[in-house]
Amino acid sequence: WRRCCRSCFFLAGLTRKEIDVLVNAMKPVEFESGVEIIAQGDEGDLFYVVEDGVCDIQVAGVGKVMEIPCPSKEDPSQLRRYFGELALLYDAPRAATVKARDHVKTWALDRKTFKSILQDTAAKQRLLYGDFLKKVPLFHNVGGEKNQGKFIDTLCQSLKAVDFQKGDVVITEGEAGNDFFIIESGQAECTRRVGDKDVPVCPTLESGAFFGELALLKDEPRAATVRAITELAVVKIDRATFKRMIGNIDEIKIAYSSPSE
């Protein structure tokens, strides 16, 4: 279902974690032949992905306009297996009636989860990244027990999540640096160019590790290259937020005595 969700044009910009939240929230729903799954004009409360079977989509006064599955308009090589998104995306009544042509197996996602993931809100950021940031060693002693929650909430609103594939370069030695990174999942290597070789400058970076701080602290080019050695999920924080909220944390200043960007 992750691949199917990524084929939806309105979900294409989501991170792997956001897709996982959607997939894990889906519930299996089956319909017998001839059953009306959604009715034109009704309020929409569910988004559907078809696992098996065929659905006919009809518009009043027009008749049948399409069936699901069908070739995707965005990429005809891919099958469109979903319906019901328009009412949820635009808070509008159902634009068509959908009926099961035969026995149909679907996975349904509720409106609340659908909207909460698609909308860029502070609540969404806290939901996705609050618990992770609380576990990052760098932030364990920030603000004391009383104020750590406020610090994390504020940081959640400022971060941006980014996914990388194995082999992708996250930052490049010698380039200008404008972001600070924390690894959520996966592994990365940190190297410097020595002669014609890339030489590791620190152990493999894993979940909770951070990098990119030197260029921001010293206002210098990147001191090293960081490359994903597995699928990698990071959160990045811009220069202004880093300097305001993170740059004075003691662990940032003493974590590395040699370049480990």
Secondary structure as a PSIPRED ss2 file (coil, helix, strand):
# PSIPRED VFORMAT (PSIPRED V4.0)

   1 W C   1.000  0.000  0.000
   2 R H   0.000  1.000  0.000
   3 R H   0.000  1.000  0.000
   4 C H   0.000  1.000  0.000
   5 C H   0.000  1.000  0.000
   6 R H   0.000  1.000  0.000
   7 S C   1.000  0.000  0.000
   8 C C   1.000  0.000  0.000
   9 F H   0.000  1.000  0.000
  10 F H   0.000  1.000  0.000
  11 L H   0.000  1.000  0.000
  12 A C   1.000  0.000  0.000
  13 G C   1.000  0.000  0.000
  14 L C   1.000  0.000  0.000
  15 T C   1.000  0.000  0.000
  16 R H   0.000  1.000  0.000
  17 K H   0.000  1.000  0.000
  18 E H   0.000  1.000  0.000
  19 I H   0.000  1.000  0.000
  20 D H   0.000  1.000  0.000
  21 V H   0.000  1.000  0.000
  22 L H   0.000  1.000  0.000
  23 V H   0.000  1.000  0.000
  24 N H   0.000  1.000  0.000
  25 A H   0.000  1.000  0.000
  26 M C   1.000  0.000  0.000
  27 K E   0.000  0.000  1.000
  28 P E   0.000  0.000  1.000
  29 V E   0.000  0.000  1.000
  30 E E   0.000  0.000  1.000
  31 F E   0.000  0.000  1.000
  32 E C   1.000  0.000  0.000
  33 S C   1.000  0.000  0.000
  34 G C   1.000  0.000  0.000
  35 V C   1.000  0.000  0.000
  36 E E   0.000  0.000  1.000
  37 I E   0.000  0.000  1.000
  38 I E   0.000  0.000  1.000
  39 A C   1.000  0.000  0.000
  40 Q C   1.000  0.000  0.000
  41 G C   1.000  0.000  0.000
  42 D C   1.000  0.000  0.000
  43 E C   1.000  0.000  0.000
  44 G C   1.000  0.000  0.000
  45 D C   1.000  0.000  0.000
  46 L E   0.000  0.000  1.000
  47 F E   0.000  0.000  1.000
  48 Y E   0.000  0.000  1.000
  49 V E   0.000  0.000  1.000
  50 V E   0.000  0.000  1.000
  51 E E   0.000  0.000  1.000
  52 D E   0.000  0.000  1.000
  53 G C   1.000  0.000  0.000
  54 V C   1.000  0.000  0.000
  55 C E   0.000  0.000  1.000
  56 D E   0.000  0.000  1.000
  57 I E   0.000  0.000  1.000
  58 Q E   0.000  0.000  1.000
  59 V E   0.000  0.000  1.000
  60 A C   1.000  0.000  0.000
  61 G C   1.000  0.000  0.000
  62 V C   1.000  0.000  0.000
  63 G E   0.000  0.000  1.000
  64 K E   0.000  0.000  1.000
  65 V E   0.000  0.000  1.000
  66 M E   0.000  0.000  1.000
  67 E E   0.000  0.000  1.000
  68 I E   0.000  0.000  1.000
  69 P C   1.000  0.000  0.000
  70 C E   0.000  0.000  1.000
  71 P E   0.000  0.000  1.000
  72 S C   1.000  0.000  0.000
  73 K C   1.000  0.000  0.000
  74 E C   1.000  0.000  0.000
  75 D C   1.000  0.000  0.000
  76 P C   1.000  0.000  0.000
  77 S C   1.000  0.000  0.000
  78 Q C   1.000  0.000  0.000
  79 L E   0.000  0.000  1.000
  80 R E   0.000  0.000  1.000
  81 R C   1.000  0.000  0.000
  82 Y E   0.000  0.000  1.000
  83 F E   0.000  0.000  1.000
  84 G C   1.000  0.000  0.000
  85 E H   0.000  1.000  0.000
  86 L H   0.000  1.000  0.000
  87 A H   0.000  1.000  0.000
  88 L H   0.000  1.000  0.000
  89 L H   0.000  1.000  0.000
  90 Y H   0.000  1.000  0.000
  91 D C   1.000  0.000  0.000
  92 A C   1.000  0.000  0.000
  93 P C   1.000  0.000  0.000
  94 R C   1.000  0.000  0.000
  95 A C   1.000  0.000  0.000
  96 A C   1.000  0.000  0.000
  97 T E   0.000  0.000  1.000
  98 V E   0.000  0.000  1.000
  99 K E   0.000  0.000  1.000
 100 A E   0.000  0.000  1.000
 101 R C   1.000  0.000  0.000
 102 D C   1.000  0.000  0.000
 103 H C   1.000  0.000  0.000
 104 V E   0.000  0.000  1.000
 105 K E   0.000  0.000  1.000
 106 T E   0.000  0.000  1.000
 107 W E   0.000  0.000  1.000
 108 A E   0.000  0.000  1.000
 109 L E   0.000  0.000  1.000
 110 D E   0.000  0.000  1.000
 111 R H   0.000  1.000  0.000
 112 K H   0.000  1.000  0.000
 113 T H   0.000  1.000  0.000
 114 F H   0.000  1.000  0.000
 115 K H   0.000  1.000  0.000
 116 S H   0.000  1.000  0.000
 117 I H   0.000  1.000  0.000
 118 L H   0.000  1.000  0.000
 119 Q C   1.000  0.000  0.000
 120 D C   1.000  0.000  0.000
 121 T C   1.000  0.000  0.000
 122 A H   0.000  1.000  0.000
 123 A H   0.000  1.000  0.000
 124 K H   0.000  1.000  0.000
 125 Q H   0.000  1.000  0.000
 126 R H   0.000  1.000  0.000
 127 L H   0.000  1.000  0.000
 128 L H   0.000  1.000  0.000
 129 Y H   0.000  1.000  0.000
 130 G H   0.000  1.000  0.000
 131 D H   0.000  1.000  0.000
 132 F H   0.000  1.000  0.000
 133 L H   0.000  1.000  0.000
 134 K H   0.000  1.000  0.000
 135 K H   0.000  1.000  0.000
 136 V C   1.000  0.000  0.000
 137 P H   0.000  1.000  0.000
 138 L H   0.000  1.000  0.000
 139 F H   0.000  1.000  0.000
 140 H C   1.000  0.000  0.000
 141 N C   1.000  0.000  0.000
 142 V C   1.000  0.000  0.000
 143 G C   1.000  0.000  0.000
 144 G H   0.000  1.000  0.000
 145 E H   0.000  1.000  0.000
 146 K H   0.000  1.000  0.000
 147 N H   0.000  1.000  0.000
 148 Q H   0.000  1.000  0.000
 149 G H   0.000  1.000  0.000
 150 K H   0.000  1.000  0.000
 151 F H   0.000  1.000  0.000
 152 I H   0.000  1.000  0.000
 153 D H   0.000  1.000  0.000
 154 T H   0.000  1.000  0.000
 155 L H   0.000  1.000  0.000
 156 C H   0.000  1.000  0.000
 157 Q H   0.000  1.000  0.000
 158 S H   0.000  1.000  0.000
 159 L C   1.000  0.000  0.000
 160 K E   0.000  0.000  1.000
 161 A E   0.000  0.000  1.000
 162 V E   0.000  0.000  1.000
 163 D E   0.000  0.000  1.000
 164 F E   0.000  0.000  1.000
 165 Q C   1.000  0.000  0.000
 166 K C   1.000  0.000  0.000
 167 G C   1.000  0.000  0.000
 168 D C   1.000  0.000  0.000
 169 V E   0.000  0.000  1.000
 170 V E   0.000  0.000  1.000
 171 I E   0.000  0.000  1.000
 172 T C   1.000  0.000  0.000
 173 E C   1.000  0.000  0.000
 174 G C   1.000  0.000  0.000
 175 E C   1.000  0.000  0.000
 176 A C   1.000  0.000  0.000
 177 G C   1.000  0.000  0.000
 178 N C   1.000  0.000  0.000
 179 D E   0.000  0.000  1.000
 180 F E   0.000  0.000  1.000
 181 F E   0.000  0.000  1.000
 182 I E   0.000  0.000  1.000
 183 I E   0.000  0.000  1.000
 184 E E   0.000  0.000  1.000
 185 S E   0.000  0.000  1.000
 186 G C   1.000  0.000  0.000
 187 Q C   1.000  0.000  0.000
 188 A E   0.000  0.000  1.000
 189 E E   0.000  0.000  1.000
 190 C E   0.000  0.000  1.000
 191 T E   0.000  0.000  1.000
 192 R E   0.000  0.000  1.000
 193 R E   0.000  0.000  1.000
 194 V E   0.000  0.000  1.000
 195 G C   1.000  0.000  0.000
 196 D C   1.000  0.000  0.000
 197 K E   0.000  0.000  1.000
 198 D E   0.000  0.000  1.000
 199 V E   0.000  0.000  1.000
 200 P E   0.000  0.000  1.000
 201 V C   1.000  0.000  0.000
 202 C C   1.000  0.000  0.000
 203 P C   1.000  0.000  0.000
 204 T C   1.000  0.000  0.000
 205 L E   0.000  0.000  1.000
 206 E C   1.000  0.000  0.000
 207 S C   1.000  0.000  0.000
 208 G C   1.000  0.000  0.000
 209 A C   1.000  0.000  0.000
 210 F E   0.000  0.000  1.000
 211 F E   0.000  0.000  1.000
 212 G C   1.000  0.000  0.000
 213 E H   0.000  1.000  0.000
 214 L H   0.000  1.000  0.000
 215 A H   0.000  1.000  0.000
 216 L H   0.000  1.000  0.000
 217 L H   0.000  1.000  0.000
 218 K H   0.000  1.000  0.000
 219 D C   1.000  0.000  0.000
 220 E C   1.000  0.000  0.000
 221 P C   1.000  0.000  0.000
 222 R C   1.000  0.000  0.000
 223 A C   1.000  0.000  0.000
 224 A C   1.000  0.000  0.000
 225 T E   0.000  0.000  1.000
 226 V E   0.000  0.000  1.000
 227 R E   0.000  0.000  1.000
 228 A E   0.000  0.000  1.000
 229 I C   1.000  0.000  0.000
 230 T C   1.000  0.000  0.000
 231 E C   1.000  0.000  0.000
 232 L E   0.000  0.000  1.000
 233 A E   0.000  0.000  1.000
 234 V E   0.000  0.000  1.000
 235 V E   0.000  0.000  1.000
 236 K E   0.000  0.000  1.000
 237 I E   0.000  0.000  1.000
 238 D E   0.000  0.000  1.000
 239 R H   0.000  1.000  0.000
 240 A H   0.000  1.000  0.000
 241 T H   0.000  1.000  0.000
 242 F H   0.000  1.000  0.000
 243 K H   0.000  1.000  0.000
 244 R H   0.000  1.000  0.000
 245 M H   0.000  1.000  0.000
 246 I H   0.000  1.000  0.000
 247 G C   1.000  0.000  0.000
 248 N C   1.000  0.000  0.000
 249 I C   1.000  0.000  0.000
 250 D H   0.000  1.000  0.000
 251 E H   0.000  1.000  0.000
 252 I H   0.000  1.000  0.000
 253 K H   0.000  1.000  0.000
 254 I H   0.000  1.000  0.000
 255 A C   1.000  0.000  0.000
 256 Y C   1.000  0.000  0.000
 257 S C   1.000  0.000  0.000
 258 S C   1.000  0.000  0.000
 259 P C   1.000  0.000  0.000
 260 S C   1.000  0.000  0.000
 261 E C   1.000  0.000  0.000
